[in-house]
Amino acid sequence: MLRVPDRELIVEATGPGGAPLPNDSVTAIDAVHGRLAVACDPPIDSVLPLDKQTKVTCRVNDKRVPTSAPASFAVQVRDTTPPVLCPLPDQAGPSPDPKGINLPFQTCAEDKVDGSVGVSCDHPSGSFFPRGKTTVSCSARDRHGNRSAASRFVVTVRGVDSAP
């Protein structure tokens, strides 16, 4: 008996090209012969495109049993995984200005589908930071709207005459 998903199969994207059709999504079992070989179009483990519904048609491909009718199901590959921020270390430094300093810093984020994505911070790189400690919160969003968890780091600005 050929068993395929009775509803649309949702698969998480594994990269920019989409995701492979899981090899456990289709099975064929016969009471006499046990597990049977199955052939699908597109083939099992082939990469299915992201954001498109793909119709998969399968049939038993085992010479020990009579040919069975093909069965079809739909597969939708989606991206629901958020990007991951690079570690954001705390920053510290002196300021000759008693009010504070403009401080540039580096951020980055990687997404398994989109690759490198932009990072937004509540205090952008190059912002003015007053003397003392300021917590900066950053996050990233991919093109599918998945948002990373917020990451925080502390910027400490001290006077030039202050000890480290």
C-alpha positions in Angstrom: 0.0 0.0 0.0 1.4 3.4 -1.1 1.2 6.0 1.7 1.6 9.7 0.9 0.7 12.8 3.0 -3.1 13.4 2.9 -2.6 17.1 3.2 -0.1 19.6 1.9 3.4 18.8 3.3 5.1 21.9 4.8 8.9 21.7 4.7 11.4 24.2 6.3 13.8 25.7 3.9 17.4 24.6 4.3 19.1 27.2 2.1 18.4 29.8 -0.7 17.3 27.1 -3.2 14.6 25.6 -0.9 14.6 22.2 0.7 14.9 18.6 -0.2 11.8 16.4 -0.2 12.1 14.3 3.0 12.8 10.7 2.2 10.4 9.6 4.9 7.5 11.5 3.4 6.4 8.5 1.2 6.3 4.8 2.1 5.0 1.7 0.5 4.4 -1.5 2.5 3.1 -4.8 1.3 1.8 -7.5 3.7 3.9 -10.2 1.9 7.0 -8.3 0.9 7.3 -5.6 3.6 8.7 -2.3 2.6 8.7 -1.6 -1.2 10.7 0.7 -3.4 8.9 4.0 -4.3 9.7 6.3 -7.3 8.5 9.9 -7.2 8.5 12.8 -9.6 10.3 15.0 -8.6 12.5 12.4 -7.0 12.9 12.0 -3.2 15.7 14.2 -1.8 15.5 16.6 -4.8 15.5 20.2 -3.8 12.1 21.8 -4.1 11.8 25.6 -4.6 11.2 28.0 -1.8 7.8 29.8 -1.7 6.2 27.6 -4.4 3.8 24.7 -4.1 5.2 21.6 -5.8 3.1 18.7 -6.8 4.8 15.4 -6.1 3.5 12.2 -7.8 4.7 8.8 -6.5 4.2 5.1 -7.4 5.4 1.8 -6.2 8.5 0.9 -8.1 9.0 -2.7 -7.0 8.9 -5.6 -9.5 7.7 -8.0 -6.8 4.2 -6.5 -6.8 1.7 -5.4 -9.4 1.9 -1.8 -10.5 -0.2 0.4 -8.3 -2.0 3.6 -9.2 0.1 6.8 -8.6 -0.6 9.0 -5.6 0.0 12.8 -5.5 0.5 15.4 -2.8 1.6 19.0 -2.5 4.7 20.3 -0.9 5.2 23.9 0.3 8.7 25.0 1.2 8.7 27.9 3.7 11.3 30.0 5.5 10.3 30.5 9.1 13.7 30.5 10.7 15.1 33.8 11.9 18.5 35.1 11.2 21.3 34.7 13.8 23.2 37.7 15.1 27.0 37.6 15.4 28.3 38.0 18.9 28.1 41.7 19.9 30.8 42.4 22.5 30.6 45.2 25.0 32.4 48.4 23.9 34.4 50.8 26.2 36.6 53.8 25.6 37.6 57.2 26.8 36.0 60.5 25.6 37.9 63.8 25.6 34.5 65.5 25.5 32.8 65.6 28.9 29.5 65.1 27.2 30.4 61.8 25.4 31.5 60.5 22.0 30.2 59.3 18.7 31.2 55.6 18.6 31.1 53.3 15.5 30.7 49.6 16.0 30.4 46.5 13.9 27.3 44.2 13.7 26.4 41.3 11.5 23.7 38.6 11.0 23.4 35.5 8.9 20.3 33.8 7.6 20.3 30.3 6.2 18.2 31.4 3.2 19.2 35.0 2.7 22.8 34.9 3.8 24.1 38.1 5.3 21.2 40.4 6.4 21.2 43.9 7.8 21.1 44.6 11.6 19.0 47.3 13.2 20.0 48.7 16.6 18.2 51.2 18.8 21.5 53.2 18.9 23.0 52.8 15.3 26.8 52.6 14.8 28.3 56.0 15.0 25.6 57.3 17.4 26.5 59.7 20.2 27.0 57.9 23.5 27.1 60.0 26.7 29.6 59.3 29.5 28.5 56.3 31.5 26.9 53.0 30.4 24.4 52.7 27.6 22.7 49.4 26.7 22.4 48.9 22.9 19.7 46.4 21.6 20.0 45.0 18.1 18.0 42.6 15.9 17.9 41.4 12.3 15.0 40.6 9.9 15.2 38.4 6.8 13.2 39.0 3.6 10.5 36.6 4.8 9.9 38.7 7.9 11.5 36.4 10.4 13.1 38.5 13.2 16.0 37.4 15.3 15.9 37.5 19.1 17.3 40.8 20.4 20.9 40.9 21.3 22.3 43.5 23.7 25.7 44.9 24.5 26.9 47.7 26.7 28.8 50.8 25.6 30.8 52.4 28.4 32.2 55.9 27.9 34.5 57.3 30.5 36.5 60.5 30.7 40.1 60.6 29.5 41.4 61.1 33.0 39.5 58.1 34.3 41.3 54.9 35.1 40.4 51.9 32.9 
